[in-house]
Amino acid sequence: MKKFNAQVRKLRRRKNGRVVVSAFYHLFWSVKGHGHGQFSLKVRDRQVAEKLKAEFIYEKERELGGVIAPRAVRAAAGRLLTEHLAEFLAYMEGLNRSASHISHVGTRVRKLIADCGWRYLSDVTAKSFELWRQKKSGELSVKTRNEYRAAMFSLLAWLEENEQLAVNPFKRVKKTEGRGQETVKRRAATHLEMDALLSKAGVYAVAYLAAATTGLRRGELSKLEWGDVHLEAAEPVALVRAVTTKDRKPAKVYLGRQLVAELKKLHSSGVPSNSLVLAGRMPTTKQMREHLKAARIAYVDEQGRRLDFHALRMTLDTNMAIAGVPDAVRMKVMRHKSPRLTLETYTDSEKVPVAGALAKLPEFGCLENGKEHTGKDTGILVKGSPVLSLPVTSGNDLKCAKSPANIGECHRLSPLVIASLEKATGGERGIRTPGGV
């Protein structure tokens, strides 16, 4: 056991030139490699203070020896989970997390507490959650089940970080694999579909155009103010405020010529800078479905994929892929941290011109567009020359007075030629032997 240093004494400080002694005894302790600290014993009697010191040393030694859990862990274990959740949500508010995120975390953790029968931290186990997740596989999507896991994991990780939980039991709980099992699948709109949608959308067309050319989400577009938009700049941009973005980071979004022209029609010199750009022009889900129906576009296609407002963000990424925009630029425009999101999730693979890419590959062999060629890099046809050398089928017709010498210029003679020369001259594989003619 490490050496344990502990002593009790009253605090002494100087006030107005006089030494003032505290009314209560304090305990000062330190253990090499395990920290140190002090706290008030809230007693005035020396013997009582020494008794409390002995009890503290006994308890601390048992903690360091692994006999009992630390005091903070034991105290947390005796409190209800709902109390820990309330403190955690208050902590998230202090970090300036969005109200919707805090609400979602609270709702999911409370549901888990109720469904799994958890009351205290000791009740929370990986197995009980996995059983709950298995039962809910028919009701909840993979994404939603992973969000429940993430909500509970964040609470337990916070308790572990604050030394109120020895080990986070959810560290052993893996995320559910969701690729290929999405309940909501989206597709990108084609060029003709975008034309038809914009022609039937009326005043809402500018919102669809903005979503399909900037990649801004519904919430980001709906909170865009005229003070954020700079249409007269050399390169028109929208400086999206951090408070409105999903990742709470400011974004610089470049605007296309068509969108700039439409926004200039909406803007007037007397409009306040804090007024919304798309006020009264953001369509609801119901309105978008009506616009799609008027344009004779299926909201859900034969494969069960939706063309909703968020799918316009997918449309932008897919159009950039078709145009051959580099992956790094696409990630920057889409504001993605992971390449997988850009290259897989937000790219409609069925609209990427794979066949066109294959047509650009070089062709091999002796035929080019059905015509014979020399096989040289230049691909120039030699008029009147034989296409292929005549095959050597037999060595009987070959007449040679002498065996060919190996002069270092050709080591790849046809096997048939070599065999015939061996019969005719007795040489070894057509190479002149010492003493030969």
Secondary structure, 3 states (H helix, E strand, C coil): CCCEEEEEEEEEEEECCEEEEEEEEEEEEEECCCEEEEEECCCCCHHHHHHHHHHHHHHHHHHHCCCCCCHHHHHHHCCCHHHHHHHHHHHHHHCCCCHHHHHHHHHHHHHHHHHHCCCCHHHCCHHHHHHHHHHHHHCCCHHHHHHHHHHHHHHHHHHHHCCCCCCCHHHHCCCCCCCCCCCCEECCCCHHHHHHHHHHCHHHHHHHHHHHHHCCCHHHHHCCEHHHEECCCCCCEEEECHHHCCCCCCEEEECCHHHHHHHHHHCCCCCCCCCECCCCCCCCHHHHHHHHHHCCCCCECCCCEECCCCHHHHHHHHHHHHCCCCHHHHHHHHCCCCHHHHHHHCCCHHHCCHHHHHHCCCCCCCEECCEECCCCCCCCCCCCCCCCCCCCCCCCCCCCCCCCCCCCCCCCCCHHHHHHHHHHHCCECCECCCCCC
